[in-house]
Amino acid sequence: MERLIYKLLDLRIFRSFKVRTTPRWIILLLDMLIVMVSYASTVFFGDIYSMHVVPVAIDIIVNALIVLAVYFVVSYISKSYTCVIRLSVIEDLYRIFMVIAVSTILLACINIIFQVVGGKWLMKFWNIFVIGALSFSLMMIERLCIKYIYMRMNSATEGRKRVLVLGTSFNSLFLANALKGEIGGKYLPVGLLSIKSGAENTEINGFKVYRYDPMTMNELVADNNIDALIFDSKSNQLMKSGFADFFIKNDIPLLAMNKVAEFENESGKDTNTGISTYIKEVQIEDLLGRDPIVLNNPLVSQNIKGSCVLITGACGSIGSEIVRQVANYAASKIILFDQAETPMHDISLEMKKSHPDADIELFMGDVRNRERVEEAFDKFRPRFVFHAAAYKHVPMMEINPTEAILANVMGTRNVADMALKYDVYKFVMISTDKAVNPTNVMGCTKRLAEIYCQSLFFDAQSKGKKTQFITTRFGNVLGSNGSVIPLFRKQIAAGGPVTVTHKDIIRYFMTIPEACSLVLEAGCMGSGGEIYIFDMGEPVKIYEMARRMISLAGLKPDIDIKIEEIGLRPGEKLYEELLNDKEKTTATVNKKIMIAKVKTYNYKDVCDNINSIIEHAHSGDVHGMIYAMKKFVPEYKSQHSRFESIDKEIESNHPSDQDALQPLAE
């Protein structure tokens, strides 16, 4: 008989049945049928009724309708029939128990009312409790049967990836059960991988538990034809700590559970979205070990809420994220200042959708146009300014150095001058780690911008001005426009090769939301003149990152995808620094934010030198411009660049010029 049932359940007609969840009205109908069966059992096997046919029949019908009405109302209100039966166990048990308990109490109360008002009991109390006990048992059996049918319908394994689920916790077991029971699922869990010591060959809920052992892991994967390892959000920190590296190096694909879904939409109706939808390939950003960011900072909220905020470069990677976070802090008005028309349109549509109540002003303009910059300040009178507009790509600026000066130095000067003229409360400039001991034009332009803003603040402060000028420095951000990670992804998708400039090159990385969160906090905590640097974590070797990204894509480095070393680009250096060797730092209340103690310059000397550099840029005199930059910022030493000859020229012609400009004591 059992074999016959198995054959019936294995029929293709059942496997092709595409309903992922049993319709809720069917569950409710079955539940009410169970209540009636339970009631009928108490009628025909109890001693409550006499043998007079007509009165007994009337009583039976009336009582049945009352019992049915009570159970229906309680079930409908509690939504006990809405759980996804193939996935839920404890939730079902709890909801059914509450339905039975509440219905039993209500029927007992109704029974008492009948006695008090009509002088006759509706039924004996033991009948009420028997109905509840029978209903509870049968409803659980009903749900177990449905779960079993779904499991039999989904018993086919063709085309499904065989996976191990990391961990033996409740979440891991839930994930394994959900994947196994999913109709038309992509993954078939064959066991749980435990990193804890314990006995071998144990089982949990039918899943074999394998113990993690680096010495035998490859053999385990091969013997069981494992296609991937899946982990949920609870294991993210473990994977970030380096645990994932073993699997990456051994070409074992990793998959992550994006979230544990409720399988319901906002209207409370079942969706046809299976749990496989929430499984994603692990990205390199998931494994770089950055701590979660805080997006509800009280200090930032206190400053930004109700303030008018202007953001230059608002359509760039950093600028657009600052726009989003400022909107989250309920700024009264947000002015998006940028020259890029299409990206401005795109972020406008995004903000209308994500923050429909935010007051967004789109202001097309170029920071190099002083009149247009002043027009924005005069019209909106912002309280906060976040200056993110800049050219940032090192090789591109080595080719077009005059544009780097005009945008990064003259543009910053224009915005900073207007911030002072229109009494802005705080001006926050976004700088870069490439400004420390710069080896390229871009890095030096950012250092010049830092020097100008800091010297302007001290000069303005001496004259009684209140505007606070603050600078923030950080390294590379993950996923920004033109950064290495999107480039590697495109190269991998195209079949390679993946190109790295040097095997030993290292970089610091931070997520865009984290960087912007720290920018906002540093800007709010600063009082003026500070250059804040961020804790960028451990540096990452770009070559190793390329290998990890290839492995995460399910391919083998140097076999499926070649890695080519193409040499350092103009102005590029192997190691980025966040601080000059002569600089020191001071801690702040946030351990991720430090203040760099840097040398300060006389504002008049700064203006004279920057004016000279900008004049050279306007006239197209690249040699004179670079020469002036190197004399003013003597730590600027070109590497892998055509401008190295100017370093030699300065050294041979004016060996004492390196110390000609003496900074003021701090």
NUMARVEX-947369 format. One line per field, with one value per residue (C-alpha): residue number from 1; residue in three letters; x, y, z. Coordinates in steps of 0.05 Angstrom, whole numbers, plus 32768, in hexadecimal, padded with zeros to 4 digits. Example, Ala and Ser with C-alpha at 12.3 -4.5 7.8 and 13.67 -1.06 7.14 Angstrom:
2
seq	(1	2) .
type	(ALA	SER) .
x	(80F6	8111) .
y	(7FA6	7FEB) .
z	(809C	808F) .
***
This chain:
666
seq	(1	2	3	4	5	6	7	8	9	10	11	12	13	14	15	16	17	18	19	20	21	22	23	24	25	26	27	28	29	30	31	32	33	34	35	36	37	38	39	40	41	42	43	44	45	46	47	48	49	50	51	52	53	54	55	56	57	58	59	60	61	62	63	64	65	66	67	68	69	70	71	72	73	74	75	76	77	78	79	80	81	82	83	84	85	86	87	88	89	90	91	92	93	94	95	96	97	98	99	100	101	102	103	104	105	106	107	108	109	110	111	112	113	114	115	116	117	118	119	120	121	122	123	124	125	126	127	128	129	130	131	132	133	134	135	136	137	138	139	140	141	142	143	144	145	146	147	148	149	150	151	152	153	154	155	156	157	158	159	160	161	162	163	164	165	166	167	168	169	170	171	172	173	174	175	176	177	178	179	180	181	182	183	184	185	186	187	188	189	190	191	192	193	194	195	196	197	198	199	200	201	202	203	204	205	206	207	208	209	210	211	212	213	214	215	216	217	218	219	220	221	222	223	224	225	226	227	228	229	230	231	232	233	234	235	236	237	238	239	240	241	242	243	244	245	246	247	248	249	250	251	252	253	254	255	256	257	258	259	260	261	262	263	264	265	266	267	268	269	270	271	272	273	274	275	276	277	278	279	280	281	282	283	284	285	286	287	288	289	290	291	292	293	294	295	296	297	298	299	300	301	302	303	304	305	306	307	308	309	310	311	312	313	314	315	316	317	318	319	320	321	322	323	324	325	326	327	328	329	330	331	332	333	334	335	336	337	338	339	340	341	342	343	344	345	346	347	348	349	350	351	352	353	354	355	356	357	358	359	360	361	362	363	364	365	366	367	368	369	370	371	372	373	374	375	376	377	378	379	380	381	382	383	384	385	386	387	388	389	390	391	392	393	394	395	396	397	398	399	400	401	402	403	404	405	406	407	408	409	410	411	412	413	414	415	416	417	418	419	420	421	422	423	424	425	426	427	428	429	430	431	432	433	434	435	436	437	438	439	440	441	442	443	444	445	446	447	448	449	450	451	452	453	454	455	456	457	458	459	460	461	462	463	464	465	466	467	468	469	470	471	472	473	474	475	476	477	478	479	480	481	482	483	484	485	486	487	488	489	490	491	492	493	494	495	496	497	498	499	500	501	502	503	504	505	506	507	508	509	510	511	512	513	514	515	516	517	518	519	520	521	522	523	524	525	526	527	528	529	530	531	532	533	534	535	536	537	538	539	540	541	542	543	544	545	546	547	548	549	550	551	552	553	554	555	556	557	558	559	560	561	562	563	564	565	566	567	568	569	570	571	572	573	574	575	576	577	578	579	580	581	582	583	584	585	586	587	588	589	590	591	592	593	594	595	596	597	598	599	600	601	602	603	604	605	606	607	608	609	610	611	612	613	614	615	616	617	618	619	620	621	622	623	624	625	626	627	628	629	630	631	632	633	634	635	636	637	638	639	640	641	642	643	644	645	646	647	648	649	650	651	652	653	654	655	656	657	658	659	660	661	662	663	664	665	666) .
type	(MET	GLU	ARG	LEU	ILE	TYR	LYS	LEU	LEU	ASP	LEU	ARG	ILE	PHE	ARG	SER	PHE	LYS	VAL	ARG	THR	THR	PRO	ARG	TRP	ILE	ILE	LEU	LEU	LEU	ASP	MET	LEU	ILE	VAL	MET	VAL	SER	TYR	ALA	SER	THR	VAL	PHE	PHE	GLY	ASP	ILE	TYR	SER	MET	HIS	VAL	VAL	PRO	VAL	ALA	ILE	ASP	ILE	ILE	VAL	ASN	ALA	LEU	ILE	VAL	LEU	ALA	VAL	TYR	PHE	VAL	VAL	SER	TYR	ILE	SER	LYS	SER	TYR	THR	CYS	VAL	ILE	ARG	LEU	SER	VAL	ILE	GLU	ASP	LEU	TYR	ARG	ILE	PHE	MET	VAL	ILE	ALA	VAL	SER	THR	ILE	LEU	LEU	ALA	CYS	ILE	ASN	ILE	ILE	PHE	GLN	VAL	VAL	GLY	GLY	LYS	TRP	LEU	MET	LYS	PHE	TRP	ASN	ILE	PHE	VAL	ILE	GLY	ALA	LEU	SER	PHE	SER	LEU	MET	MET	ILE	GLU	ARG	LEU	CYS	ILE	LYS	TYR	ILE	TYR	MET	ARG	MET	ASN	SER	ALA	THR	GLU	GLY	ARG	LYS	ARG	VAL	LEU	VAL	LEU	GLY	THR	SER	PHE	ASN	SER	LEU	PHE	LEU	ALA	ASN	ALA	LEU	LYS	GLY	GLU	ILE	GLY	GLY	LYS	TYR	LEU	PRO	VAL	GLY	LEU	LEU	SER	ILE	LYS	SER	GLY	ALA	GLU	ASN	THR	GLU	ILE	ASN	GLY	PHE	LYS	VAL	TYR	ARG	TYR	ASP	PRO	MET	THR	MET	ASN	GLU	LEU	VAL	ALA	ASP	ASN	ASN	ILE	ASP	ALA	LEU	ILE	PHE	ASP	SER	LYS	SER	ASN	GLN	LEU	MET	LYS	SER	GLY	PHE	ALA	ASP	PHE	PHE	ILE	LYS	ASN	ASP	ILE	PRO	LEU	LEU	ALA	MET	ASN	LYS	VAL	ALA	GLU	PHE	GLU	ASN	GLU	SER	GLY	LYS	ASP	THR	ASN	THR	GLY	ILE	SER	THR	TYR	ILE	LYS	GLU	VAL	GLN	ILE	GLU	ASP	LEU	LEU	GLY	ARG	ASP	PRO	ILE	VAL	LEU	ASN	ASN	PRO	LEU	VAL	SER	GLN	ASN	ILE	LYS	GLY	SER	CYS	VAL	LEU	ILE	THR	GLY	ALA	CYS	GLY	SER	ILE	GLY	SER	GLU	ILE	VAL	ARG	GLN	VAL	ALA	ASN	TYR	ALA	ALA	SER	LYS	ILE	ILE	LEU	PHE	ASP	GLN	ALA	GLU	THR	PRO	MET	HIS	ASP	ILE	SER	LEU	GLU	MET	LYS	LYS	SER	HIS	PRO	ASP	ALA	ASP	ILE	GLU	LEU	PHE	MET	GLY	ASP	VAL	ARG	ASN	ARG	GLU	ARG	VAL	GLU	GLU	ALA	PHE	ASP	LYS	PHE	ARG	PRO	ARG	PHE	VAL	PHE	HIS	ALA	ALA	ALA	TYR	LYS	HIS	VAL	PRO	MET	MET	GLU	ILE	ASN	PRO	THR	GLU	ALA	ILE	LEU	ALA	ASN	VAL	MET	GLY	THR	ARG	ASN	VAL	ALA	ASP	MET	ALA	LEU	LYS	TYR	ASP	VAL	TYR	LYS	PHE	VAL	MET	ILE	SER	THR	ASP	LYS	ALA	VAL	ASN	PRO	THR	ASN	VAL	MET	GLY	CYS	THR	LYS	ARG	LEU	ALA	GLU	ILE	TYR	CYS	GLN	SER	LEU	PHE	PHE	ASP	ALA	GLN	SER	LYS	GLY	LYS	LYS	THR	GLN	PHE	ILE	THR	THR	ARG	PHE	GLY	ASN	VAL	LEU	GLY	SER	ASN	GLY	SER	VAL	ILE	PRO	LEU	PHE	ARG	LYS	GLN	ILE	ALA	ALA	GLY	GLY	PRO	VAL	THR	VAL	THR	HIS	LYS	ASP	ILE	ILE	ARG	TYR	PHE	MET	THR	ILE	PRO	GLU	ALA	CYS	SER	LEU	VAL	LEU	GLU	ALA	GLY	CYS	MET	GLY	SER	GLY	GLY	GLU	ILE	TYR	ILE	PHE	ASP	MET	GLY	GLU	PRO	VAL	LYS	ILE	TYR	GLU	MET	ALA	ARG	ARG	MET	ILE	SER	LEU	ALA	GLY	LEU	LYS	PRO	ASP	ILE	ASP	ILE	LYS	ILE	GLU	GLU	ILE	GLY	LEU	ARG	PRO	GLY	GLU	LYS	LEU	TYR	GLU	GLU	LEU	LEU	ASN	ASP	LYS	GLU	LYS	THR	THR	ALA	THR	VAL	ASN	LYS	LYS	ILE	MET	ILE	ALA	LYS	VAL	LYS	THR	TYR	ASN	TYR	LYS	ASP	VAL	CYS	ASP	ASN	ILE	ASN	SER	ILE	ILE	GLU	HIS	ALA	HIS	SER	GLY	ASP	VAL	HIS	GLY	MET	ILE	TYR	ALA	MET	LYS	LYS	PHE	VAL	PRO	GLU	TYR	LYS	SER	GLN	HIS	SER	ARG	PHE	GLU	SER	ILE	ASP	LYS	GLU	ILE	GLU	SER	ASN	HIS	PRO	SER	ASP	GLN	ASP	ALA	LEU	GLN	PRO	LEU	ALA	GLU) .
x	(8000	8038	805B	801B	8015	805E	8051	8014	8039	8074	8048	805E	801A	802A	8070	8057	8024	803E	801A	8051	8023	7FE0	7FA8	7F94	7F4A	7F57	7F7C	7F44	7F10	7F36	7F3D	7EF3	7EE5	7F12	7EEB	7EAA	7EC7	7EDF	7E9A	7E77	7EA4	7E8C	7E44	7E43	7E73	7E5D	7E22	7E08	7DCB	7D89	7D69	7D32	7D41	7D25	7D41	7D84	7D8A	7D79	7DAA	7DE0	7DD8	7DD5	7E10	7E38	7E2C	7E41	7E81	7E90	7E84	7EB2	7EEB	7EE3	7EE5	7F21	7F46	7F37	7F4E	7F8E	7F9E	7FB1	7FA6	7FD8	801A	8043	8038	8071	80A2	8083	8080	8084	805B	8024	8025	8020	7FE8	7FBD	7FC6	7FAF	7F72	7F5E	7F6A	7F43	7F0B	7F04	7F00	7ECC	7EA2	7EA6	7E8E	7E55	7E43	7E3D	7E14	7DE3	7DDA	7DD1	7DA2	7D7D	7D85	7DA5	7DEC	7E03	7E2C	7E54	7E98	7EBD	7EA1	7EBF	7F04	7F00	7EEF	7F2C	7F5B	7F43	7F46	7F8D	7FA5	7F83	7F99	7FE2	7FD9	7FBB	7FF7	8029	8006	800A	8054	805F	803A	8064	80A4	808F	807C	80C1	80E8	8107	814F	815D	817C	8184	81C7	81DE	81F1	8209	81E9	821A	8209	81DA	81B2	8167	8171	819D	816B	8132	815A	8169	8120	8107	8137	8126	80DB	80DA	80B1	80DD	8117	815E	8183	8182	81A1	81C6	81DF	81F4	823C	824E	828C	8285	82A7	827C	826B	826C	8232	81FB	81B9	818A	8143	815A	8196	81DB	820B	8252	828A	82B6	82FD	832B	8353	8317	82E9	82FC	82F0	82AC	8298	82AF	8290	824C	824D	8243	8239	823A	8238	81FD	81FE	81CC	81D4	81E5	8227	823B	826D	828D	8296	82B3	82E5	830A	82E2	82CC	8313	831B	82DF	82F4	833B	8320	82EF	82B1	827A	8259	8210	81F0	81A9	8195	815D	812D	80ED	80A8	808D	8055	804C	8031	7FEA	7FF1	7FEA	8019	804C	8069	80AF	80D6	810F	8141	8133	8155	8195	81CC	8213	8244	8265	82AA	828B	8269	82AC	82D6	82C5	82A8	827D	8234	8228	81FB	81C8	81A2	81DA	81BC	81F4	81E7	819C	81A1	81CA	81AA	8161	813E	817D	8186	81BF	81E4	820C	823C	824B	8207	8201	8243	824E	825C	822F	81F2	81F9	8200	81BF	819C	81B6	81A7	8160	815B	816D	8133	8158	8128	8144	8179	819B	81BB	81F3	8211	8221	820D	81C8	81B4	81CD	81A9	8169	8174	8180	8144	8117	8137	812B	80E3	80D7	80FF	80F4	80B5	80B0	80F7	80FE	8130	814B	8171	81A5	81CE	8212	825D	8287	82BA	8285	828B	824D	8222	823B	822B	81E5	81D7	81EF	81CA	8189	8187	81B4	81C8	81DC	8206	8231	824F	8282	828A	8294	82D8	82FE	8319	8337	8383	8399	8365	837E	83C6	83B1	8387	83AA	838F	8347	8358	8370	8334	8301	8321	8346	8323	82DF	82EB	8302	82C2	8294	82BC	82BD	8272	8267	828D	826B	8225	8232	822B	822D	8258	827F	8296	82C8	82D1	831B	8342	837C	83A0	83AB	83DE	8424	8405	8425	83F4	83D1	838E	83A9	83CF	8391	836A	83A3	83A1	8356	8360	8395	8368	832B	8353	8379	8338	8318	8351	8353	8307	8307	833A	8309	82CE	82AC	8284	8285	82A7	82D1	82DD	8301	82F6	8328	831D	8333	8310	82C6	82A8	8280	828C	828B	82CA	82E5	830A	82D2	82A0	82DA	82ED	82A4	829F	82E1	82CA	8287	82AB	82D6	8315	834B	8347	837C	83A2	83D8	8407	8405	8419	83EB	83BD	8382	8354	830A	82CA	8282	8261	822A	825E	828B	8251	8238	827C	827F	823E	8254	8299	8279	8249	827D	82B1	82BA	82E4	832B	832C	8342	831F	8338	8310	8324	8326	8333	8368	8385	8371	83A0	8381	839E	8380	833E	833E	8349	8312	82E1	82F0	82E5	82A4	828C	8294	82D3	831B	8351	8386	835F	831B	832E	8374	8390	83C0	83F0	83F2	841F	8412	83EC	8405	8405	83F2	8416	8417	8401	83CE	83D7	83A4	83D6	8416	8452	8459	8410	83F0	83A9	837A	8342	82F9	82BB	82B3	82EC	82E5	82F2	8334	834E	838F	83BE	83DA	8405	83E0	83EF	83E8	83A9	83CA	8403	83D0	83A8	83E6	83FE	83BA	83AC	83ED	83DE	8398	83B4	83E4	83A9	837F	83B8	83C5	840C	840F	8459	8454	8416	8435	8476	844E	8427	8466	8487	844A	843C	8483	846B	844C	847C	8464	8467	8461	8451	846D	8471	84AB	84D9	84C0	84D3	851A	8519	8506	8539	8572	8561	8547	855B	8548	8502	84E7	84E9	84DC	8494	8493	844F	8435	8439	83F7) .
y	(8000	8030	8022	8031	8074	8084	8074	80A0	80D9	80D1	80D7	810F	8130	8140	8157	8186	81A4	81EC	8205	8217	8220	8200	8233	8251	8247	81FC	81FC	8223	81F4	81B6	81D5	81E1	819B	8180	81A9	818B	8144	8151	816B	8130	8100	811E	8119	80D1	80B4	80DE	80DB	8122	8117	80F1	80C2	80F3	80FD	8143	8169	8146	8157	81A0	81A3	8183	81B5	81F2	81DC	81CA	820F	8232	8208	8213	825E	8265	823E	8261	82A7	8298	8276	82B0	82E5	82BF	82AC	8266	824C	827B	825A	823C	81F4	81D5	8202	820F	81E3	820A	8244	8214	81F3	8236	8253	8214	820F	8257	824B	820E	8230	826F	8249	821A	8255	8278	823A	8230	8278	826E	822E	8254	828B	8257	823A	827E	829A	825D	822D	81F9	81E6	81EB	81AB	818C	81AD	816C	816D	81B2	819C	815B	8184	81AF	8174	814D	818B	819B	8155	814F	8194	8182	8140	8166	8194	815C	8137	8175	817D	8134	813A	8177	8151	8116	8145	8164	8124	812B	8144	814D	8190	81A5	81B9	818E	81BC	81BA	81EA	820A	8201	81D7	820F	8218	824A	8219	81E1	820E	8221	81D8	81C3	81FD	81EE	81A4	81B0	81E6	81D3	81DC	81F1	81FC	81DD	8199	819A	8159	8169	819C	81B2	81BD	81E1	81C8	818A	814D	8107	80F4	80D9	80FC	8112	814C	8147	8118	8141	8122	814E	8153	816F	81A4	818C	81B0	8170	8148	817F	8177	812C	8138	8167	8137	80F8	8119	8140	8182	81BD	81F5	8209	8234	825F	8290	82D6	82BA	82A0	82E0	82F4	82AF	82B2	82F9	82E2	82B8	8277	8280	8281	8235	822A	8260	8245	81FF	8217	8204	8235	825E	8272	82A1	82A5	82ED	82EB	82BB	82CB	82C9	82B3	82E6	832A	8366	8356	8313	82E8	82B1	82C0	828F	82A3	8267	826A	825F	82A6	82BF	8296	82C0	82B5	82D1	8311	8329	8363	8330	8315	8353	8355	839A	83A4	83B7	8402	842E	8455	8473	849B	84CC	84FF	8501	8502	853D	8565	8551	854D	858C	85A8	85BE	8593	859F	8565	8570	8535	851B	84E8	84C5	8486	84AC	84E8	84BF	8495	84D5	84EC	84AC	84AF	84F9	84EB	84B4	84E8	8515	8552	858A	8594	856E	8592	8563	8589	8565	856E	8528	852C	84E3	84CD	8509	84F1	84AA	84BD	84EC	84B1	8486	84B9	84C5	847B	846E	84B1	84D0	8502	851D	8563	8559	8591	8580	85B5	85A9	85C9	85C2	85D2	85F3	8627	8658	8680	8642	862A	866D	866B	862A	8645	8687	8663	862C	8645	85FE	85EF	85B2	85A8	8564	856F	852D	8549	8536	8511	84D2	84A2	84A3	848E	84BC	84F8	84E9	84F1	852F	8552	8598	857F	855F	85A2	85C9	8598	8580	85BF	85FA	85D7	85CB	8613	862C	8603	8611	865C	865D	8634	866A	86A4	8689	8674	8629	8606	85CB	85BD	8575	8563	851B	850C	84CD	84A3	84B5	84FB	84DD	84DF	84E7	84C4	84DD	851C	8508	84FB	853D	8564	8546	8559	85A0	85A2	858A	85C0	85F6	85E3	85DD	861E	8642	862B	8644	8687	868E	867A	86B0	86E2	86CB	86A0	8664	8635	85F3	85D2	8587	8554	8508	84D8	848F	845B	8435	8426	83E4	83E7	8431	8448	8430	840A	83C8	8399	83AB	83A7	8361	834B	8361	833F	82FE	8301	830A	82CD	82F2	8302	8327	835D	8375	83AA	8387	8347	836D	83A9	83B3	83E0	83F2	83E7	8400	83FA	8438	843B	8434	8469	849A	848A	849C	84DB	84F3	84E3	8503	8540	8547	853B	856A	85B2	85C9	85BF	8574	8540	8500	84BD	847C	8437	8412	83CE	83A0	83AE	837E	8361	836F	8330	8304	8329	8317	82CE	82CE	82EE	82BB	8282	82A1	82A1	8255	8257	8245	827B	8273	8238	8252	829B	82B5	82EC	831B	834C	838B	83B9	83F6	842E	8476	8494	8453	843A	83F6	840B	8440	8467	8489	84B4	84D8	84BB	84FB	84FE	84E3	84D5	84E5	84B6	84CB	84AE	8481	844F	844E	8499	84BB	8501	850A	853D	855E	859B	85DB	8612	865D	866E	86A5	8677	8642	8672	868B	8645	862A	8668	865C	8612	8622	8657	8624	85F4	8628	8638	85EF	85F3	85AC	85AE	85F0	85D6	8594	85B9	85E9	85B0	858A	85C7	85D7	858E	8572	852D	8526	84F6	84D9	848E	846A	84AE	84DC	8511	84ED	8517	8556	8538	852F	8575	8593	856A	857D	85C6	85D9	85A4	85D3	85E1	85A3	85C9	860F	8613	860A	85F8	861B	85F5	85D5) .
z	(8000	8012	7FD0	7FAB	7FCE	7FBD	7F74	7F73	7F93	7F63	7F26	7EF6	7EFC	7F45	7F35	7EFF	7F2F	7F33	7F71	7FA2	7FDE	7FED	7FE2	8025	801B	8015	8058	8079	805B	8073	80B9	80BE	80A4	80DC	810F	80F7	80F8	813F	8153	8132	8159	819B	8184	816E	81A2	81DE	820C	8206	81DC	81E7	81B3	819E	8155	8145	8181	817C	8132	813F	8179	814F	8116	8144	816D	812E	8111	8151	8157	810D	8112	814F	8130	80ED	810B	8137	80FD	80CE	80FF	8113	80CB	80E2	809C	807B	808E	8055	806C	8048	806D	80B1	80EE	812F	8113	80FF	8144	8167	813B	813E	8189	8191	8164	818D	81D0	81BE	819D	81D9	8209	81DE	81D8	8224	822E	81FC	8220	8262	8241	8226	826C	828D	8258	823F	8279	824D	823E	81F6	8201	8238	8246	8239	81F2	81E7	81FD	81D5	8196	81A3	81AF	8172	8146	815C	814E	810A	80F3	8101	80DD	80A3	809D	80A4	806B	803F	804F	803E	7FFB	7FE9	7FFB	7FCF	7F96	7F9B	7FA2	7F5C	7F5E	7F14	7F05	7F4D	7F6A	7FA4	7FDD	8024	8056	8087	80D0	80FA	811A	8113	80DB	80B5	80BE	80A8	806A	805A	8063	8039	8000	8002	8003	7FCD	7F90	7F52	7F7E	7F65	7F9F	7FC2	8008	8014	805A	808E	8097	80E0	80F6	813D	8156	8164	814F	8106	80DE	8107	80E9	80F7	80DC	80A6	8090	809A	80C1	80A5	80D0	80B1	80A9	8078	806D	8054	803A	7FF0	7FF5	8016	7FDE	7FA8	7FC7	7FCF	7F8E	7FB3	7F85	7FB9	8002	8019	8057	8075	8092	80D7	80BA	8097	80CD	80CC	8081	8085	80B9	8086	808A	8042	8028	802D	8000	7FCF	7FC9	7FBE	7F89	7FB2	7F9E	7FD6	7FD7	800A	8024	8018	804C	806C	8047	8064	8020	8025	8005	8029	8018	803C	7FFE	7FEB	7FB6	7F85	7F98	7FB2	7FE4	7FAC	7F96	7FD5	7FC9	7FA9	7F94	7FC7	7FB1	7FC4	7FEA	8018	802F	803C	8086	808C	80CA	80C2	80BE	80E9	80C1	80FC	811B	814F	8143	80F9	8102	8132	80FF	80BD	80CF	80B7	8095	804E	8030	7FEF	7FD1	7F97	7F6B	7F82	7F4A	7F57	7F80	7FC1	7FB4	7FA4	7FE3	800C	7FEC	8002	8049	8051	8039	806E	80A3	808C	8072	8063	801C	7FF4	7FBA	7F87	7F64	7F29	7EDF	7EC9	7EAA	7EA3	7EE7	7F06	7EE5	7EFE	7F46	7F44	7F30	7F66	7F9D	7F88	7F91	7FD0	7FF3	7FD6	800F	8007	7FEC	7FB4	7F88	7F48	7F38	7EFA	7EFF	7EFC	7F3A	7F0B	7EFA	7F34	7F21	7F1D	7F60	7F80	7F60	7F85	7FC8	7FBF	7FAD	7FE1	801B	8031	8079	8067	8029	8016	7FDF	7FB8	7F72	7F57	7F22	7F43	7F10	7F17	7ED0	7EB0	7ED7	7EC6	7E7D	7E8B	7EC5	7EB8	7EBE	7F00	7F1B	7F01	7F1C	7F5C	7F73	7F52	7F59	7FA3	7FAD	7F8C	7FB8	7FF8	7FEA	7FE0	801F	8046	8023	8030	8078	806F	80B2	809C	805C	8056	8020	8007	7FFD	7FF1	800C	7FCB	7FE7	8018	7FFA	7FB5	7F7A	7F46	7F2F	7F4B	7F91	7F91	7F7B	7FB6	7FE5	7FCA	7FD5	801D	8029	800D	8037	8077	806E	805A	809B	80C8	80A3	80A7	80F0	8100	80E1	810A	80D4	80EC	80B0	80C2	808C	8095	8069	8068	804A	8039	8007	7FD0	7FD5	7FBE	7F7F	7F6F	7F27	7F04	7F40	7F3A	7F51	7F19	7EE8	7EFF	7EFB	7EB2	7EA1	7EC2	7E9F	7E5D	7E69	7E7E	7E83	7EC6	7EC6	7F04	7F01	7F32	7F5C	7F9B	7F95	7FD1	7FDF	8018	800C	802C	8018	7FFB	8031	8069	804C	8045	808A	80A7	807C	809A	80E0	80D9	80BA	80F4	812B	810E	8124	80EA	80CF	80DA	80A7	80BB	80A5	80A9	80C0	807F	809E	8082	803D	8006	7FD3	7F8F	7F70	7FA6	7F9E	7F54	7F64	7F98	7F68	7F32	7F64	7F7D	7F35	7F35	7F0A	7F15	7F14	7EDF	7EC2	7EAF	7EB5	7EAC	7ED8	7EB4	7ED4	7EA8	7ED0	7EFB	7ED9	7ED7	7F1C	7F3F	7F7D	7F9D	7FE2	7FF4	8035	805F	8084	8073	8097	80BF	80D2	8111	8124	815D	8170	8170	8191	8154	8150	8104	80FF	8110	8108	80E1	80FF	80C0	80B3	80A5	8073	8071	804A	8021	800C	7FFA	7FD0	7FAC	7F9A	7F87	7F5C	7F38	7F2D	7F12	7EE3	7EC6	7EBE	7E9A	7E6A	7E5D	7E79	7E94	7EA4	7ECB	7EEF	7F06	7F19	7F45	7F64	7F76	7F95	7FBF	7FD3	7FD7	7FEC	7FA6	7F83	7F41	7F36	7EF3	7ED4	7EA0	7ED6	7EFA	7ED0	7EF3	7F37	7F1C	7EFF	7F43	7F67	7F38	7F2E	7F73	7FA7	7FDF	7FC3	7FE5	8027	800C	8023	806E	808C	80C9	810A	811D) .
***
